């Protein structure tokens, strides 16, 4: 269906970019956690949440 709108040449180019887009799609969330408050985001992950209990 996409090849009808894009054409064969652009469809081949898009297929070549799929691994790159997948890699950036993986790297971006990891970078977001690194740049922001990692503890705030990782508190939502159940396995990691139990490792960082605060002692009050």
C-alpha positions as CSV (number, residue, x, y, z in Angstrom):
1,X,0.0,0.0,0.0
2,X,2.8,2.4,0.8
3,X,4.6,1.6,-2.4
4,X,1.5,2.9,-4.3
5,X,2.0,6.4,-2.7
6,X,5.8,6.5,-2.4
7,X,7.0,4.7,-5.5
8,X,9.5,1.9,-5.8
9,X,12.6,4.1,-5.4
10,X,11.5,5.8,-2.2
11,X,10.2,2.5,-0.8
12,X,13.7,1.0,-1.2
13,X,15.2,4.1,0.6
14,X,12.7,3.8,3.4
15,X,13.6,0.1,3.9
16,X,17.3,1.0,4.2
17,X,16.5,3.5,7.0
18,X,14.5,1.0,9.2
19,X,17.5,-0.3,11.2
20,X,18.8,3.3,11.7
21,X,15.4,4.5,12.9
22,X,15.1,1.5,15.2
23,X,18.5,2.2,16.7
24,X,17.6,5.9,17.3
25,X,14.2,4.8,18.7
26,X,16.1,2.7,21.3
27,X,18.8,5.3,22.1
28,X,16.5,8.2,22.5
29,X,14.6,6.9,25.6
30,X,17.9,5.8,27.2
31,X,19.3,9.3,26.6
32,X,16.2,10.9,28.1
33,X,16.6,8.8,31.3
34,X,20.3,9.8,31.4
35,X,19.6,13.5,30.9
36,X,16.6,13.8,33.3
37,X,16.2,12.6,36.8
38,X,16.9,8.9,36.2
39,X,15.5,8.0,39.6
40,X,12.1,9.6,38.9
41,X,11.7,7.6,35.7
42,X,13.1,4.3,37.0
43,X,10.8,4.4,40.0
44,X,8.1,3.3,37.5
45,X,10.1,0.1,36.7
46,X,9.0,-2.5,39.2
47,X,12.3,-4.6,39.2
48,X,14.5,-1.5,39.7
49,X,12.1,0.3,42.1
50,X,12.8,-2.2,44.9
51,X,16.6,-1.7,44.7
52,X,16.5,2.0,45.7
53,X,14.4,2.2,48.8
54,X,14.8,5.5,50.7
55,X,15.7,5.3,54.4
56,X,13.5,7.8,56.2
